């Protein structure tokens, strides 16, 4: 199980090479972030150096980020996961966190180069990016196929066209009912 301490160490490792990110986080020193992944709740505080530290679970968060944790959401990649995140709390702090998380990247190649050499590190990083792209594509396709199965085969989901048709029918029914009510009122008073 990942803990807030381990995740804060990973984030601080990434922030060590990202002065821009630490400078953005620095004004929020002492503020608390809660990350909710289903039943798992991780709490962090921003350090004076613009990093992350594990915080007490009962600390009051200024920002709370809830991420979907269904397997289909996880398969679609981190970008899709961040798009579906629900964020509440201090708007400036939340916007800064969002910017940092979207732009913070791990330079795997630079980490591997001292041990494996530049060429091998480059090839491993390139292979990793290709694998990530394939997994993301496969995850997206799997999610689309699951939605198609739920919509078309077992009809658990309603197709968009049917939803739009239903909405149009409801609007027409509302208008017809309003006209009928006016006719009834005219007949009662006239």
VOROKOL-122249 format. One line per 3 residues: number of its first residue (from 1); their letters; for each residue x, y, z of N, C-alpha, C, O. Coordinates in Angstrom, 2 decimals. Example, Ala and Ser with C-alpha at 12.3 -4.5 7.8 and 13.67 -1.06 7.14 Angstrom:
1> as> 13.19:-5.69:7.80:12.30:-4.50:7.80:13.20:-3.30:7.80:14.24:-3.32:8.46  12.85:-2.25:7.08:13.67:-1.06:7.14:12.90:0.03:7.87:13.41:1.14:8.04
END
This chain:
1> xxx> 0.84:-1.18:0.00:0.00:0.00:0.00:0.89:1.24:0.00:1.81:1.36:0.81  0.60:2.16:-0.92:1.36:3.39:-0.99:0.95:4.29:0.17:-0.23:4.42:0.49  1.92:4.90:0.77:1.61:5.80:1.87:1.90:7.24:1.45:2.57:7.48:0.45
4> xxx> 1.39:8.17:2.22:1.62:9.58:1.93:3.12:9.90:2.01:3.61:10.74:1.25  3.85:9.26:2.90:5.28:9.50:3.03:6.02:9.07:1.77:6.87:9.81:1.27  5.72:7.89:1.26:6.37:7.40:0.05:6.03:8.29:-1.14:6.92:8.64:-1.92
7> xxx> 4.77:8.65:-1.29:4.36:9.49:-2.42:4.98:10.88:-2.30:5.39:11.46:-3.31  5.07:11.42:-1.08:5.70:12.74:-0.93:7.18:12.67:-1.29:7.72:13.63:-1.84  7.84:11.57:-0.99:9.26:11.42:-1.36:9.41:11.34:-2.88:10.34:11.91:-3.45
10> xxx> 8.50:10.63:-3.53:8.54:10.53:-5.00:8.31:11.92:-5.61:9.04:12.33:-6.52  7.30:12.62:-5.11:7.02:13.96:-5.63:8.20:14.91:-5.39:8.55:15.70:-6.27  8.82:14.83:-4.22:9.97:15.68:-3.94:11.15:15.34:-4.84:11.92:16.23:-5.22
13> xxx> 11.32:14.07:-5.18:12.37:13.67:-6.12:12.13:14.32:-7.48:13.07:14.82:-8.12  10.88:14.32:-7.93:10.55:14.95:-9.21:10.71:16.47:-9.12:11.15:17.11:-10.07  10.36:17.04:-7.98:10.46:18.49:-7.80:11.91:18.96:-7.67:12.20:20.14:-7.89
16> xxx> 12.83:18.05:-7.32:14.23:18.43:-7.15:14.79:19.02:-8.44:15.66:19.90:-8.40  14.32:18.56:-9.58:14.79:19.05:-10.88:13.85:20.08:-11.49:14.05:20.50:-12.63  12.82:20.47:-10.77:11.82:21.39:-11.31:11.70:22.62:-10.41:10.76:22.75:-9.63
19> xxx> 12.68:23.51:-10.53:12.68:24.74:-9.73:11.40:25.54:-9.94:10.87:26.13:-9.00  10.91:25.57:-11.17:9.69:26.32:-11.50:8.51:25.83:-10.66:7.69:26.63:-10.21  8.42:24.50:-10.45:7.31:23.93:-9.68:7.43:24.27:-8.21:6.44:24.62:-7.56
22> xxx> 8.65:24.18:-7.67:8.84:24.53:-6.25:8.52:26.01:-6.02:7.96:26.37:-4.98  8.88:26.87:-6.98:8.59:28.30:-6.85:7.08:28.55:-6.88:6.59:29.43:-6.18  6.37:27.79:-7.67:4.90:27.95:-7.72:4.26:27.47:-6.42:3.27:28.05:-5.97
25> xxx> 4.80:26.40:-5.82:4.22:25.84:-4.60:4.63:26.61:-3.35:3.90:26.60:-2.35  5.76:27.28:-3.38:6.30:27.98:-2.20:5.30:28.91:-1.51:5.22:28.89:-0.28  4.52:29.73:-2.23:3.57:30.62:-1.54:2.49:29.88:-0.74:1.82:30.48:0.10
28> xxx> 2.34:28.59:-0.99:1.31:27.82:-0.29:1.88:26.96:0.83:1.24:26.01:1.28  3.07:27.31:1.29:3.72:26.56:2.37:2.78:26.47:3.57:2.17:27.46:3.98  2.68:25.29:4.12:1.83:25.06:5.29:0.40:24.64:4.94:-0.33:24.16:5.80
31> xxx> 0.00:24.83:3.70:-1.35:24.44:3.32:-1.42:22.92:3.09:-0.42:22.28:2.78  -2.62:22.40:3.25:-2.80:20.94:3.24:-3.63:20.52:2.04:-4.62:21.16:1.67  -3.20:19.42:1.43:-3.88:18.80:0.29:-4.31:17.40:0.69:-3.52:16.63:1.24
34> xxx> -5.57:17.08:0.41:-6.03:15.70:0.62:-6.30:15.09:-0.74:-7.00:15.68:-1.57  -5.74:13.91:-0.98:-5.92:13.17:-2.22:-6.76:11.94:-1.89:-6.36:11.11:-1.08  -7.92:11.84:-2.54:-8.83:10.72:-2.29:-8.87:9.81:-3.50:-9.22:10.23:-4.60
37> xxx> -8.50:8.56:-3.28:-8.52:7.54:-4.32:-9.47:6.45:-3.83:-9.03:5.44:-3.28  -10.76:6.65:-4.04:-11.75:5.71:-3.50:-11.70:5.79:-1.98:-11.83:6.87:-1.41  -11.50:4.64:-1.32:-11.46:4.64:0.14:-10.12:5.12:0.73:-10.03:5.36:1.93
40> xxx> -9.09:5.25:-0.11:-7.77:5.67:0.35:-7.70:7.19:0.38:-8.00:7.86:-0.61  -7.30:7.73:1.53:-7.17:9.16:1.69:-5.74:9.47:2.13:-5.29:9.02:3.18  -5.05:10.25:1.30:-3.67:10.63:1.58:-3.63:12.13:1.82:-4.24:12.90:1.08
43> xxx> -2.93:12.55:2.85:-2.89:13.96:3.22:-1.45:14.45:3.18:-0.55:13.83:3.74  -1.26:15.59:2.50:0.06:16.19:2.33:0.01:17.65:2.74:-1.04:18.29:2.70  1.16:18.17:3.14:1.28:19.61:3.35:2.40:20.10:2.45:3.29:19.34:2.06
46> xxx> 2.35:21.37:2.12:3.39:21.98:1.30:4.47:22.50:2.24:4.17:23.20:3.20  5.71:22.15:1.94:6.83:22.57:2.79:7.27:23.98:2.42:6.88:24.52:1.38  8.09:24.58:3.28:8.62:25.93:3.03:9.49:25.96:1.77:9.64:27.01:1.14
49> xxx> 10.06:24.81:1.40:10.91:24.73:0.21:10.08:24.49:-1.06:10.64:24.38:-2.15  8.76:24.42:-0.92:7.91:24.18:-2.08:7.81:22.71:-2.45:7.61:22.37:-3.62  7.95:21.85:-1.47:7.83:20.42:-1.70:6.61:19.86:-0.99:5.75:20.61:-0.52
52> xxx> 6.55:18.54:-0.92:5.43:17.86:-0.27:5.94:17.10:0.93:7.05:16.56:0.92  5.12:17.05:1.98:5.41:16.25:3.17:4.12:15.58:3.60:3.03:16.15:3.45  4.23:14.38:4.13:3.05:13.69:4.66:2.51:14.51:5.83:3.26:15.00:6.66
55> xxx> 1.19:14.64:5.87:0.54:15.39:6.95:-0.37:14.45:7.72:-0.69:13.35:7.27  -0.76:14.89:8.88:-1.67:14.11:9.73:-2.99:13.90:8.99:-3.49:14.80:8.33  -3.54:12.71:9.12:-4.80:12.38:8.44:-5.95:13.25:8.91:-6.93:13.44:8.18
58> xxx> -5.85:13.79:10.13:-6.94:14.64:10.63:-6.72:16.13:10.37:-7.49:16.96:10.84  -5.65:16.47:9.61:-5.41:17.87:9.25:-6.52:18.35:8.31:-7.01:17.60:7.47  -6.90:19.60:8.47:-7.96:20.17:7.64:-7.37:20.60:6.30:-6.50:21.47:6.26
61> xxx> -7.84:19.98:5.20:-7.26:20.33:3.89:-7.83:21.63:3.33:-9.01:21.93:3.49  -6.96:22.40:2.67:-7.42:23.58:1.96:-7.92:23.18:0.56:-8.75:23.87:-0.03  -7.40:22.05:0.05:-7.83:21.51:-1.23:-8.00:20.00:-1.10:-7.19:19.32:-0.47
64> xxx> -9.07:19.52:-1.69:-9.33:18.07:-1.72:-9.49:17.66:-3.18:-10.29:18.24:-3.91  -8.71:16.65:-3.60:-8.79:16.14:-4.97:-9.27:14.70:-4.89:-8.61:13.85:-4.28  -10.42:14.43:-5.52:-10.97:13.07:-5.56:-10.80:12.53:-6.97:-11.26:13.13:-7.94
67> xxx> -10.12:11.39:-7.07:-9.89:10.77:-8.36:-10.74:9.51:-8.51:-10.91:8.77:-7.55  -11.27:9.26:-9.72:-12.02:8.03:-9.94:-11.06:6.85:-9.86:-9.89:6.95:-10.25  -11.55:5.75:-9.35:-10.65:4.59:-9.18:-11.19:3.33:-9.81:-10.78:2.24:-9.43
70> xxx> -12.09:3.45:-10.77:-12.54:2.24:-11.44:-11.43:1.76:-12.36:-10.65:2.57:-12.86  -11.35:0.45:-12.59:-10.28:-0.06:-13.46:-10.28:0.58:-14.84:-9.22:0.81:-15.42  -11.46:0.88:-15.38:-11.52:1.49:-16.71:-10.91:2.89:-16.68:-10.24:3.29:-17.63
73> xxx> -11.13:3.64:-15.61:-10.55:4.97:-15.50:-9.03:4.88:-15.40:-8.32:5.68:-16.02  -8.54:3.93:-14.64:-7.10:3.80:-14.46:-6.41:3.38:-15.76:-5.27:3.78:-16.00  -7.09:2.59:-16.59:-6.50:2.13:-17.84:-6.38:3.23:-18.88:-5.58:3.11:-19.81
76> xxx> -7.14:4.30:-18.74:-7.16:5.34:-19.77:-6.01:6.33:-19.64:-5.90:7.24:-20.46  -5.18:6.18:-18.65:-4.00:7.02:-18.54:-4.18:8.18:-17.58:-5.30:8.53:-17.22  -3.05:8.77:-17.16:-3.10:9.83:-16.16:-3.80:11.10:-16.64:-4.44:11.79:-15.85
79> xxx> -3.70:11.42:-17.94:-4.36:12.63:-18.44:-5.87:12.52:-18.26:-6.52:13.44:-17.77  -6.42:11.38:-18.65:-7.86:11.16:-18.54:-8.27:11.14:-17.06:-9.33:11.65:-16.69  -7.42:10.55:-16.23:-7.70:10.49:-14.79:-7.77:11.90:-14.20:-8.66:12.20:-13.41
82> xxx> -6.84:12.76:-14.60:-6.83:14.13:-14.09:-8.02:14.93:-14.61:-8.52:15.82:-13.92  -8.48:14.62:-15.83:-9.65:15.31:-16.38:-10.89:15.00:-15.56:-11.78:15.84:-15.45  -10.96:13.80:-14.99:-12.14:13.38:-14.25:-12.05:13.68:-12.76:-12.97:13.37:-12.01
85> xxx> -10.94:14.28:-12.34:-10.75:14.60:-10.92:-11.75:15.66:-10.48:-12.05:16.60:-11.21  -12.26:15.47:-9.27:-13.13:16.49:-8.64:-12.27:17.25:-7.64:-11.65:16.65:-6.75  -12.24:18.56:-7.79:-11.40:19.38:-6.95:-12.28:20.34:-6.16:-13.18:20.97:-6.72
88> xxx> -12.02:20.46:-4.86:-12.76:21.41:-4.04:-11.78:22.12:-3.11:-10.73:21.58:-2.75  -12.14:23.33:-2.72:-11.32:24.07:-1.79:-10.79:25.36:-2.39:-11.38:25.92:-3.31  -9.67:25.83:-1.86:-9.04:27.08:-2.26:-8.70:27.07:-3.75:-7.93:26.23:-4.20
91> xxx> -9.28:27.99:-4.51:-9.14:27.99:-5.97:-7.69:28.24:-6.41:-7.21:27.57:-7.32  -6.99:29.19:-5.78:-5.61:29.49:-6.18:-4.69:28.30:-5.92:-3.87:27.93:-6.77  -4.83:27.70:-4.76:-4.03:26.53:-4.41:-4.34:25.37:-5.36:-3.43:24.69:-5.83
94> xxx> -5.62:25.15:-5.64:-6.03:24.06:-6.53:-5.49:24.28:-7.94:-5.03:23.34:-8.58  -5.55:25.52:-8.42:-5.05:25.81:-9.77:-3.55:25.58:-9.85:-3.04:25.04:-10.84  -2.83:25.99:-8.82:-1.38:25.78:-8.79:-1.05:24.30:-8.78:-0.18:23.85:-9.52
97> xxx> -1.74:23.53:-7.94:-1.51:22.09:-7.90:-1.80:21.45:-9.25:-1.04:20.60:-9.72  -2.90:21.86:-9.87:-3.26:21.32:-11.17:-2.16:21.60:-12.19:-1.77:20.71:-12.94  -1.67:22.82:-12.22:-0.61:23.18:-13.16:0.64:22.35:-12.91:1.23:21.82:-13.85
100> xxx> 1.04:22.25:-11.66:2.25:21.49:-11.32:2.08:20.01:-11.70:2.98:19.43:-12.31  0.96:19.41:-11.35:0.77:17.98:-11.65:0.70:17.71:-13.15:1.16:16.67:-13.62  0.12:18.66:-13.92:0.03:18.47:-15.36:1.38:18.60:-16.05:1.63:17.95:-17.06
103> xxx> 2.26:19.44:-15.50:3.52:19.73:-16.19:4.75:19.07:-15.57:5.84:19.14:-16.14  4.60:18.46:-14.42:5.73:17.81:-13.76:5.99:16.46:-14.45:5.10:15.61:-14.53  7.21:16.29:-14.93:7.54:15.05:-15.63:8.81:14.45:-15.06:9.70:15.16:-14.57
106> xxx> 8.88:13.14:-15.14:10.05:12.42:-14.68:10.96:12.19:-15.88:10.53:11.59:-16.87  12.19:12.67:-15.81:13.15:12.47:-16.90:13.87:11.15:-16.66:14.96:11.11:-16.09  13.25:10.09:-17.10:13.77:8.74:-16.90:15.14:8.59:-17.55:16.05:7.98:-16.98
109> xxx> 15.27:9.16:-18.71:16.53:9.05:-19.46:17.69:9.63:-18.66:18.76:9.01:-18.58  17.49:10.80:-18.06:18.55:11.43:-17.27:18.86:10.61:-16.02:20.00:10.58:-15.56  17.84:9.96:-15.46:18.06:9.13:-14.25:18.86:7.87:-14.58:19.69:7.44:-13.78
112> xxx> 18.60:7.28:-15.74:19.26:6.02:-16.11:20.65:6.21:-16.71:21.50:5.33:-16.59  20.89:7.35:-17.36:22.14:7.58:-18.09:23.41:7.36:-17.25:24.34:6.73:-17.76  23.50:7.84:-16.01:24.74:7.61:-15.26:25.05:6.14:-15.01:26.22:5.77:-14.88
115> xxx> 24.04:5.29:-14.95:24.25:3.87:-14.66:24.35:3.02:-15.92:25.11:2.05:-15.96  23.60:3.38:-16.94:23.53:2.52:-18.13:24.18:3.12:-19.37:24.39:2.42:-20.36  24.51:4.39:-19.32:25.04:5.07:-20.50:23.92:5.77:-21.25:22.75:5.42:-21.12
118> xxx> 24.31:6.76:-22.04:23.33:7.59:-22.73:22.50:6.82:-23.75:21.29:7.00:-23.83  23.15:5.98:-24.54:22.44:5.29:-25.62:21.40:4.33:-25.06:20.25:4.35:-25.47  21.82:3.49:-24.12:20.88:2.53:-23.54:19.76:3.25:-22.78:18.60:2.83:-22.84
121> xxx> 20.10:4.30:-22.07:19.08:5.07:-21.35:18.08:5.66:-22.33:16.88:5.65:-22.07  18.57:6.18:-23.45:17.67:6.74:-24.47:16.74:5.67:-25.03:15.54:5.91:-25.18  17.29:4.50:-25.34:16.47:3.42:-25.90:15.43:2.92:-24.90:14.29:2.65:-25.27
124> xxx> 15.82:2.81:-23.65:14.86:2.37:-22.62:13.75:3.41:-22.46:12.58:3.06:-22.38  14.12:4.69:-22.41:13.12:5.76:-22.27:12.18:5.77:-23.47:10.97:5.91:-23.31  12.74:5.62:-24.68:11.91:5.60:-25.89:10.96:4.41:-25.87:9.79:4.54:-26.22
127> xxx> 11.46:3.24:-25.45:10.61:2.05:-25.35:9.53:2.24:-24.29:8.39:1.81:-24.48  9.88:2.87:-23.21:8.89:3.15:-22.16:7.79:4.07:-22.65:6.61:3.86:-22.34  8.15:5.12:-23.41:7.14:6.03:-23.96:6.23:5.30:-24.95:5.02:5.53:-24.97
130> xxx> 6.84:4.42:-25.76:6.03:3.66:-26.73:5.09:2.70:-26.00:3.93:2.56:-26.39  5.57:2.05:-24.95:4.73:1.16:-24.16:3.60:1.93:-23.48:2.46:1.47:-23.46  3.92:3.09:-22.94:2.89:3.93:-22.31:1.82:4.32:-23.32:0.63:4.27:-23.01
133> xxx> 2.24:4.70:-24.51:1.27:5.09:-25.55:0.39:3.90:-25.93:-0.82:4.05:-26.10  1.00:2.73:-26.07:0.21:1.53:-26.41:-0.77:1.17:-25.31:-1.94:0.87:-25.58  -0.31:1.19:-24.07:-1.19:0.86:-22.95:-2.34:1.86:-22.85:-3.48:1.48:-22.58
136> xxx> -2.03:3.13:-23.06:-3.07:4.15:-23.02:-4.08:3.92:-24.14:-5.29:4.02:-23.91  -3.59:3.60:-25.33:-4.48:3.33:-26.46:-5.32:2.09:-26.20:-6.53:2.09:-26.46  -4.70:1.03:-25.68:-5.45:-0.19:-25.37:-6.48:0.06:-24.27:-7.60:-0.44:-24.33
139> xxx> -6.10:0.84:-23.27:-7.04:1.18:-22.20:-8.23:1.96:-22.73:-9.37:1.71:-22.35  -7.95:2.92:-23.61:-9.03:3.72:-24.20:-9.95:2.83:-25.02:-11.18:2.95:-24.93  -9.36:1.94:-25.82:-10.18:1.03:-26.64:-11.01:0.09:-25.77:-12.18:-0.16:-26.06
142> xxx> -10.41:-0.42:-24.70:-11.13:-1.31:-23.79:-12.31:-0.58:-23.16:-13.40:-1.13:-23.06  -12.08:0.66:-22.73:-13.16:1.45:-22.14:-14.27:1.69:-23.15:-15.45:1.58:-22.82  -13.90:2.01:-24.40:-14.90:2.23:-25.45:-15.70:0.96:-25.72:-16.92:1.00:-25.89
145> xxx> -15.01:-0.18:-25.76:-15.70:-1.45:-26.01:-16.63:-1.82:-24.86:-17.73:-2.33:-25.08  -16.20:-1.56:-23.65:-17.07:-1.83:-22.49:-18.31:-0.96:-22.54:-19.42:-1.42:-22.29  -18.12:0.32:-22.87:-19.28:1.22:-22.98:-20.21:0.77:-24.10:-21.43:0.79:-23.95
148> xxx> -19.63:0.36:-25.22:-20.44:-0.12:-26.34:-21.22:-1.38:-25.95:-22.40:-1.51:-26.29  -20.57:-2.29:-25.23:-21.25:-3.50:-24.77:-22.40:-3.16:-23.83:-23.50:-3.68:-23.97  -22.12:-2.27:-22.86:-23.15:-1.88:-21.90:-24.30:-1.15:-22.57:-25.45:-1.25:-22.14
151> xxx> -24.00:-0.40:-23.64:-25.02:0.38:-24.33:-25.79:-0.47:-25.34:-27.02:-0.43:-25.36  -25.08:-1.23:-26.17:-25.72:-1.92:-27.29:-26.15:-3.35:-27.00:-27.20:-3.80:-27.47  -25.36:-4.07:-26.23:-25.66:-5.49:-26.02:-26.64:-5.72:-24.86:-27.65:-6.40:-25.03
154> xxx> -26.33:-5.16:-23.71:-27.23:-5.41:-22.57:-28.09:-4.21:-22.23:-28.87:-4.24:-21.28  -27.95:-3.13:-23.02:-28.77:-1.92:-22.91:-28.84:-1.37:-21.48:-29.89:-0.94:-21.01  -27.69:-1.39:-20.83:-27.59:-0.82:-19.49:-27.38:0.70:-19.58:-27.78:1.44:-18.68
157> xxx> -26.76:1.14:-20.67:-26.56:2.56:-20.93:-27.44:2.98:-22.10:-27.76:2.16:-22.96  -27.82:4.23:-22.12:-28.68:4.75:-23.19:-27.81:5.47:-24.22:-27.00:6.32:-23.86  -27.99:5.14:-25.51:-27.21:5.84:-26.55:-27.54:7.34:-26.56:-28.65:7.74:-26.24
160> xxx> -26.56:8.14:-26.93:-26.70:9.59:-26.94:-27.88:10.03:-27.82:-28.62:10.93:-27.44  -28.05:9.41:-29.01:-29.14:9.79:-29.90:-30.49:9.58:-29.23:-31.40:10.40:-29.36  -30.62:8.48:-28.52:-31.88:8.19:-27.83:-32.11:9.19:-26.70:-33.24:9.62:-26.47
163> xxx> -31.04:9.56:-26.00:-31.17:10.57:-24.94:-31.61:11.91:-25.52:-32.48:12.58:-24.96  -31.01:12.29:-26.65:-31.37:13.56:-27.27:-32.81:13.51:-27.78:-33.56:14.48:-27.65  -33.21:12.38:-28.37:-34.59:12.23:-28.83:-35.57:12.31:-27.67:-36.63:12.93:-27.78
166> xxx> -35.22:11.69:-26.56:-36.07:11.72:-25.38:-36.19:13.14:-24.84:-37.28:13.58:-24.46  -35.07:13.87:-24.82:-35.09:15.26:-24.35:-35.96:16.12:-25.27:-36.71:16.97:-24.79  -35.86:15.89:-26.57:-36.70:16.64:-27.53:-38.17:16.32:-27.31:-39.02:17.21:-27.33
169> xxx> -38.47:15.04:-27.10:-39.86:14.63:-26.85:-40.39:15.27:-25.56:-41.54:15.70:-25.51  -39.56:15.34:-24.53:-39.97:15.97:-23.27:-40.27:17.45:-23.47:-41.25:17.97:-22.93  -39.41:18.14:-24.23:-39.65:19.56:-24.49:-40.95:19.76:-25.27:-41.72:20.68:-24.98
172> xxx> -41.19:18.91:-26.25:-42.42:19.00:-27.04:-43.62:18.73:-26.15:-44.64:19.42:-26.25  -43.53:17.73:-25.28:-44.62:17.40:-24.36:-44.88:18.57:-23.41:-46.04:18.89:-23.12  -43.82:19.19:-22.91:-43.97:20.35:-22.03:-44.71:21.48:-22.74:-45.61:22.09:-22.17
175> xxx> -44.32:21.75:-23.97:-44.97:22.81:-24.74:-46.43:22.48:-25.03:-47.31:23.34:-24.92  -46.69:21.22:-25.40:-48.07:20.80:-25.65:-48.92:20.92:-24.39:-50.07:21.36:-24.45  -48.36:20.55:-23.27:-49.08:20.64:-21.99:-49.38:22.09:-21.64:-50.46:22.40:-21.15
178> xxx> -48.42:22.98:-21.89:-48.64:24.40:-21.62:-49.76:24.96:-22.49:-50.60:25.72:-22.03  -49.77:24.56:-23.78:-50.85:25.01:-24.67:-52.20:24.45:-24.22:-53.21:25.15:-24.26  -52.22:23.19:-23.79:-53.45:22.57:-23.32:-53.97:23.28:-22.06:-55.17:23.51:-21.93
181> xxx> -53.06:23.62:-21.14:-53.46:24.33:-19.93:-54.08:25.68:-20.27:-55.06:26.09:-19.65  -53.51:26.38:-21.25:-54.06:27.68:-21.65:-55.45:27.51:-22.27:-56.34:28.32:-22.01  -55.65:26.47:-23.06:-56.97:26.21:-23.65:-58.00:25.92:-22.58:-59.12:26.42:-22.62
184> xxx> -57.58:25.11:-21.59:-58.51:24.77:-20.50:-58.86:26.04:-19.73:-60.02:26.23:-19.36  -57.87:26.91:-19.48:-58.14:28.16:-18.75:-59.10:29.06:-19.56:-59.98:29.70:-18.98  -58.92:29.10:-20.87:-59.81:29.92:-21.71:-61.21:29.35:-21.67:-62.18:30.11:-21.62
187> xxx> -61.35:28.03:-21.69:-62.68:27.42:-21.66:-63.36:27.66:-20.32:-64.57:27.89:-20.27  -62.59:27.61:-19.23:-63.15:27.85:-17.91:-63.60:29.29:-17.74:-64.61:29.54:-17.07  -62.87:30.24:-18.32:-63.18:31.65:-18.14:-64.00:32.23:-19.28:-64.52:33.34:-19.17
190> x> -64.14:31.51:-20.36:-64.83:32.10:-21.50:-66.11:31.47:-21.77:-66.80:31.86:-22.71
END
